[in-house]
Every structure is written in structure tokens, then in C-alpha cells.
């Protein structure tokens, strides 16, 4: 029950984030189609430095927005990776359930075989089929375990990327605040 609720929550969160990001992208496309964004860099390079001081905070704002967008995309990717991991775990649990059932049936048929009950030829064939089924399912289980491990690696990689982005953003926020404090101090002098 817990896993079901968790998976529903993760799916809902992923959908909300995905549509939110899609809305942001559509808004960005709309805004860039209205506002011209091309600047002649050669011409701009001729602007005196004292006039560029007004632009620097805006450039920082644009860079911050890009970093926040990148972080949001990484968070969405993490949720998707976590959802994929849970799906793989669910698939593994299903295979393990099938293996348990097949092993139980195999042991039942082996008991029938050792007791000498039923048509010996049919019982032997049934035992052979069940043994083959168990081996096949165990092979499927090994493949699914590998997929689970790969999904765990993806989640870990995305988490590390998020941590790097958060650290980078925090560092830049501290630097920005330090610059503001220095500017305010210089202004007071």
C-alpha cells in the first residue's frame, strides 16, 4: 500500500513538474518571439564600461535563471529516474513471485514423481517443463536485477548532478551578496 501511494505521489509530482516546465518553455518561446533578442556584439563592445555597469546585474539575473531552469530539469529527471527504478523493482517482485510459484509446483510434481503416482511419462514431462520454467524465470530475474541496479545508478548520477548544481547556485548567491555588500559599503564611503 505504501509503495502504491508513493508511486502515485511520484507520478503526480512528475506530471506537475513536466507540465510546469512545458508551460515555462512555451512562455519563453512566446516572449522571445515578441522581444527581439539579437544584439550586434561588435556594436555593443563599443559601449563605454561605465554604461555597461547597468547591464551586469541583468546578465547575472539571466545566468541565475538559466541555472534555476537547469536545476528544475535535473529535479524532473531525478523523479523520472526514481519512477523508473520503482517500476523495475515492481517487475523484479513479479518475477520473484512467479519463480516461487513455479518452484512450489515443481516440488509438488517431484513429490508426485517420487511417490510413483500418475502416469510416469506425463509426470516426468511435467517435472522437466517446470524445471525449464524455473530456470527461464531465474534468467529473467537476473536480467531484471541488472536493470534495477542500472536504474539505481541513474538515480545516483542525477542526484549528484543536482547536488553540484545546488552547490554552484549557493556559491554564486554568496558571491552576489558579497558583491552587493561591497557595493553598498563603497557607496556609503
BALOBA-1460 file (C-alpha; in Angstrom, 3 decimals):
// residues 189
<rec num="1" residu="x" x="0.000" y="0.000" z="0.000"/>
<rec num="2" residu="x" x="2.854" y="2.363" z="0.892"/>
<rec num="3" residu="x" x="4.640" y="1.719" z="-2.411"/>
<rec num="4" residu="x" x="1.441" y="2.253" z="-4.335"/>
<rec num="5" residu="x" x="0.823" y="5.606" z="-2.649"/>
<rec num="6" residu="x" x="4.457" y="6.605" z="-3.087"/>
<rec num="7" residu="x" x="4.419" y="5.737" z="-6.770"/>
<rec num="8" residu="x" x="1.168" y="7.679" z="-7.279"/>
<rec num="9" residu="x" x="2.682" y="10.657" z="-5.482"/>
<rec num="10" residu="x" x="5.847" y="10.489" z="-7.576"/>
<rec num="11" residu="x" x="3.881" y="10.167" z="-10.795"/>
<rec num="12" residu="x" x="1.684" y="13.130" z="-9.863"/>
<rec num="13" residu="x" x="4.688" y="15.237" z="-8.929"/>
<rec num="14" residu="x" x="6.451" y="14.301" z="-12.155"/>
<rec num="15" residu="x" x="3.408" y="15.243" z="-14.224"/>
<rec num="16" residu="x" x="3.036" y="18.584" z="-12.450"/>
<rec num="17" residu="x" x="6.705" y="19.410" z="-12.892"/>
<rec num="18" residu="x" x="6.707" y="18.270" z="-16.513"/>
<rec num="19" residu="x" x="3.692" y="20.367" z="-17.456"/>
<rec num="20" residu="x" x="5.047" y="23.282" z="-15.427"/>
<rec num="21" residu="x" x="8.343" y="23.134" z="-17.312"/>
<rec num="22" residu="x" x="6.483" y="22.771" z="-20.596"/>
<rec num="23" residu="x" x="4.490" y="25.896" z="-19.737"/>
<rec num="24" residu="x" x="7.691" y="27.754" z="-18.943"/>
<rec num="25" residu="x" x="9.182" y="26.684" z="-22.264"/>
<rec num="26" residu="x" x="6.042" y="27.815" z="-24.144"/>
<rec num="27" residu="x" x="6.130" y="31.144" z="-22.298"/>
<rec num="28" residu="x" x="9.798" y="31.526" z="-23.147"/>
<rec num="29" residu="x" x="9.083" y="30.837" z="-26.800"/>
<rec num="30" residu="x" x="6.255" y="33.379" z="-26.752"/>
<rec num="31" residu="x" x="8.400" y="36.013" z="-25.028"/>
<rec num="32" residu="x" x="11.356" y="35.551" z="-27.354"/>
<rec num="33" residu="x" x="9.114" y="35.845" z="-30.391"/>
<rec num="34" residu="x" x="7.842" y="39.233" z="-29.186"/>
<rec num="35" residu="x" x="11.061" y="40.676" z="-27.798"/>
<rec num="36" residu="x" x="13.991" y="40.861" z="-30.186"/>
<rec num="37" residu="x" x="16.955" y="39.138" z="-28.572"/>
<rec num="38" residu="x" x="19.660" y="39.620" z="-31.137"/>
<rec num="39" residu="x" x="22.300" y="42.214" z="-30.340"/>
<rec num="40" residu="x" x="25.149" y="43.273" z="-32.538"/>
<rec num="41" residu="x" x="28.028" y="42.261" z="-30.257"/>
<rec num="42" residu="x" x="30.568" y="44.323" z="-32.210"/>
<rec num="43" residu="x" x="28.453" y="47.391" z="-31.756"/>
<rec num="44" residu="x" x="27.812" y="46.597" z="-28.099"/>
<rec num="45" residu="x" x="31.547" y="46.186" z="-27.428"/>
<rec num="46" residu="x" x="31.939" y="49.880" z="-28.266"/>
<rec num="47" residu="x" x="29.686" y="50.947" z="-25.376"/>
<rec num="48" residu="x" x="31.773" y="52.589" z="-22.610"/>
<rec num="49" residu="x" x="32.345" y="50.454" z="-19.484"/>
<rec num="50" residu="x" x="30.533" y="52.869" z="-17.168"/>
<rec num="51" residu="x" x="27.366" y="52.317" z="-19.198"/>
<rec num="52" residu="x" x="27.797" y="48.538" z="-19.081"/>
<rec num="53" residu="x" x="27.534" y="48.579" z="-15.270"/>
<rec num="54" residu="x" x="23.759" y="48.715" z="-15.629"/>
<rec num="55" residu="x" x="23.827" y="45.573" z="-17.744"/>
<rec num="56" residu="x" x="25.944" y="43.399" z="-15.431"/>
<rec num="57" residu="x" x="23.167" y="42.787" z="-12.848"/>
<rec num="58" residu="x" x="20.819" y="41.848" z="-15.689"/>
<rec num="59" residu="x" x="23.379" y="39.417" z="-17.029"/>
<rec num="60" residu="x" x="23.639" y="37.867" z="-13.553"/>
<rec num="61" residu="x" x="19.844" y="37.565" z="-13.461"/>
<rec num="62" residu="x" x="19.793" y="35.774" z="-16.813"/>
<rec num="63" residu="x" x="22.545" y="33.400" z="-15.690"/>
<rec num="64" residu="x" x="20.700" y="32.701" z="-12.420"/>
<rec num="65" residu="x" x="17.508" y="31.944" z="-14.343"/>
<rec num="66" residu="x" x="19.393" y="29.542" z="-16.607"/>
<rec num="67" residu="x" x="20.846" y="27.750" z="-13.582"/>
<rec num="68" residu="x" x="17.434" y="27.502" z="-11.924"/>
<rec num="69" residu="x" x="15.986" y="26.064" z="-15.119"/>
<rec num="70" residu="x" x="18.819" y="23.543" z="-15.328"/>
<rec num="71" residu="x" x="18.207" y="22.580" z="-11.687"/>
<rec num="72" residu="x" x="14.469" y="22.191" z="-12.327"/>
<rec num="73" residu="x" x="15.171" y="19.954" z="-15.325"/>
<rec num="74" residu="x" x="17.536" y="17.854" z="-13.209"/>
<rec num="75" residu="x" x="14.888" y="17.504" z="-10.498"/>
<rec num="76" residu="x" x="12.349" y="16.325" z="-13.079"/>
<rec num="77" residu="x" x="14.889" y="13.859" z="-14.458"/>
<rec num="78" residu="x" x="15.518" y="12.575" z="-10.930"/>
<rec num="79" residu="x" x="11.789" y="11.982" z="-10.353"/>
<rec num="80" residu="x" x="11.556" y="10.176" z="-13.683"/>
<rec num="81" residu="x" x="14.601" y="8.058" z="-12.799"/>
<rec num="82" residu="x" x="13.119" y="7.238" z="-9.382"/>
<rec num="83" residu="x" x="9.855" y="6.243" z="-11.042"/>
<rec num="84" residu="x" x="11.743" y="4.020" z="-13.497"/>
<rec num="85" residu="x" x="13.576" y="2.435" z="-10.552"/>
<rec num="86" residu="x" x="10.288" y="1.680" z="-8.784"/>
<rec num="87" residu="x" x="8.874" y="0.154" z="-11.984"/>
<rec num="88" residu="x" x="11.929" y="-2.096" z="-12.290"/>
<rec num="89" residu="x" x="11.594" y="-3.118" z="-8.629"/>
<rec num="90" residu="x" x="7.936" y="-3.945" z="-9.229"/>
<rec num="91" residu="x" x="8.887" y="-6.057" z="-12.250"/>
<rec num="92" residu="x" x="11.514" y="-7.867" z="-10.181"/>
<rec num="93" residu="x" x="8.963" y="-8.590" z="-7.451"/>
<rec num="94" residu="x" x="6.563" y="-10.039" z="-10.047"/>
<rec num="95" residu="x" x="9.257" y="-12.313" z="-11.461"/>
<rec num="96" residu="x" x="10.218" y="-13.454" z="-7.974"/>
<rec num="97" residu="x" x="6.564" y="-14.266" z="-7.293"/>
<rec num="98" residu="x" x="6.421" y="-16.351" z="-10.495"/>
<rec num="99" residu="x" x="9.639" y="-18.134" z="-9.508"/>
<rec num="100" residu="x" x="8.220" y="-19.001" z="-6.086"/>
<rec num="101" residu="x" x="5.050" y="-20.352" z="-7.648"/>
<rec num="102" residu="x" x="6.964" y="-22.378" z="-10.242"/>
<rec num="103" residu="x" x="9.320" y="-23.793" z="-7.591"/>
<rec num="104" residu="x" x="6.338" y="-24.766" z="-5.434"/>
<rec num="105" residu="x" x="4.680" y="-26.538" z="-8.371"/>
<rec num="106" residu="x" x="7.980" y="-28.226" z="-9.229"/>
<rec num="107" residu="x" x="8.366" y="-29.572" z="-5.707"/>
<rec num="108" residu="x" x="4.766" y="-30.802" z="-5.744"/>
<rec num="109" residu="x" x="5.374" y="-32.655" z="-9.008"/>
<rec num="110" residu="x" x="8.656" y="-34.092" z="-7.687"/>
<rec num="111" residu="x" x="6.702" y="-35.393" z="-4.660"/>
<rec num="112" residu="x" x="4.169" y="-36.961" z="-7.029"/>
<rec num="113" residu="x" x="7.050" y="-38.409" z="-9.067"/>
<rec num="114" residu="x" x="8.838" y="-39.874" z="-6.027"/>
<rec num="115" residu="x" x="5.589" y="-41.389" z="-4.762"/>
<rec num="116" residu="x" x="5.137" y="-43.103" z="-8.133"/>
<rec num="117" residu="x" x="1.685" y="-41.626" z="-8.654"/>
<rec num="118" residu="x" x="0.068" y="-40.893" z="-12.013"/>
<rec num="119" residu="x" x="1.359" y="-41.728" z="-15.480"/>
<rec num="120" residu="x" x="5.162" y="-41.798" z="-15.059"/>
<rec num="121" residu="x" x="5.816" y="-40.454" z="-18.554"/>
<rec num="122" residu="x" x="3.464" y="-37.452" z="-18.124"/>
<rec num="123" residu="x" x="4.753" y="-36.722" z="-14.633"/>
<rec num="124" residu="x" x="8.383" y="-36.759" z="-15.856"/>
<rec num="125" residu="x" x="7.466" y="-34.390" z="-18.706"/>
<rec num="126" residu="x" x="5.689" y="-32.061" z="-16.281"/>
<rec num="127" residu="x" x="8.722" y="-32.056" z="-13.949"/>
<rec num="128" residu="x" x="11.008" y="-31.247" z="-16.910"/>
<rec num="129" residu="x" x="8.719" y="-28.394" z="-18.056"/>
<rec num="130" residu="x" x="8.583" y="-26.924" z="-14.565"/>
<rec num="131" residu="x" x="12.365" y="-27.153" z="-14.187"/>
<rec num="132" residu="x" x="12.792" y="-25.351" z="-17.512"/>
<rec num="133" residu="x" x="10.294" y="-22.706" z="-16.418"/>
<rec num="134" residu="x" x="12.169" y="-22.132" z="-13.144"/>
<rec num="135" residu="x" x="15.493" y="-21.760" z="-14.991"/>
<rec num="136" residu="x" x="13.967" y="-19.366" z="-17.506"/>
<rec num="137" residu="x" x="12.412" y="-17.262" z="-14.760"/>
<rec num="138" residu="x" x="15.709" y="-17.176" z="-12.862"/>
<rec num="139" residu="x" x="17.378" y="-15.875" z="-16.019"/>
<rec num="140" residu="x" x="14.679" y="-13.207" z="-16.290"/>
<rec num="141" residu="x" x="15.253" y="-12.394" z="-12.626"/>
<rec num="142" residu="x" x="18.979" y="-11.859" z="-13.223"/>
<rec num="143" residu="x" x="18.223" y="-9.512" z="-16.132"/>
<rec num="144" residu="x" x="15.694" y="-7.577" z="-14.056"/>
<rec num="145" residu="x" x="18.168" y="-7.279" z="-11.150"/>
<rec num="146" residu="x" x="20.670" y="-5.762" z="-13.580"/>
<rec num="147" residu="x" x="18.031" y="-3.262" z="-14.714"/>
<rec num="148" residu="x" x="17.302" y="-2.370" z="-11.087"/>
<rec num="149" residu="x" x="20.996" y="-1.758" z="-10.442"/>
<rec num="150" residu="x" x="21.276" y="0.378" z="-13.583"/>
<rec num="151" residu="x" x="18.223" y="2.395" z="-12.534"/>
<rec num="152" residu="x" x="19.837" y="2.939" z="-9.110"/>
<rec num="153" residu="x" x="22.968" y="4.242" z="-10.837"/>
<rec num="154" residu="x" x="20.913" y="6.676" z="-12.920"/>
<rec num="155" residu="x" x="19.193" y="7.997" z="-9.785"/>
<rec num="156" residu="x" x="22.567" y="8.371" z="-8.063"/>
<rec num="157" residu="x" x="24.107" y="10.208" z="-11.053"/>
<rec num="158" residu="x" x="21.187" y="12.608" z="-11.305"/>
<rec num="159" residu="x" x="21.283" y="13.215" z="-7.537"/>
<rec num="160" residu="x" x="24.984" y="14.063" z="-7.769"/>
<rec num="161" residu="x" x="24.263" y="16.474" z="-10.630"/>
<rec num="162" residu="x" x="21.558" y="18.138" z="-8.554"/>
<rec num="163" residu="x" x="23.913" y="18.476" z="-5.603"/>
<rec num="164" residu="x" x="26.555" y="20.025" z="-7.866"/>
<rec num="165" residu="x" x="24.026" y="22.479" z="-9.293"/>
<rec num="166" residu="x" x="22.749" y="23.379" z="-5.825"/>
<rec num="167" residu="x" x="26.292" y="23.896" z="-4.553"/>
<rec num="168" residu="x" x="27.145" y="26.039" z="-7.586"/>
<rec num="169" residu="x" x="23.983" y="28.101" z="-7.142"/>
<rec num="170" residu="x" x="24.614" y="28.582" z="-3.429"/>
<rec num="171" residu="x" x="28.214" y="29.632" z="-4.091"/>
<rec num="172" residu="x" x="27.109" y="32.147" z="-6.709"/>
<rec num="173" residu="x" x="24.419" y="33.518" z="-4.403"/>
<rec num="174" residu="x" x="27.042" y="34.100" z="-1.704"/>
<rec num="175" residu="x" x="29.305" y="35.820" z="-4.233"/>
<rec num="176" residu="x" x="26.426" y="38.015" z="-5.417"/>
<rec num="177" residu="x" x="25.549" y="39.009" z="-1.865"/>
<rec num="178" residu="x" x="29.204" y="39.779" z="-1.142"/>
<rec num="179" residu="x" x="29.363" y="41.983" z="-4.248"/>
<rec num="180" residu="x" x="26.201" y="43.811" z="-3.155"/>
<rec num="181" residu="x" x="27.600" y="44.363" z="0.337"/>
<rec num="182" residu="x" x="30.877" y="45.653" z="-1.101"/>
<rec num="183" residu="x" x="28.994" y="47.996" z="-3.421"/>
<rec num="184" residu="x" x="26.866" y="49.281" z="-0.539"/>
<rec num="185" residu="x" x="29.988" y="49.782" z="1.603"/>
<rec num="186" residu="x" x="31.717" y="51.705" z="-1.178"/>
<rec num="187" residu="x" x="28.615" y="53.827" z="-1.720"/>
<rec num="188" residu="x" x="28.496" y="54.757" z="1.968"/>
<rec num="189" residu="x" x="32.124" y="55.902" z="1.897"/>
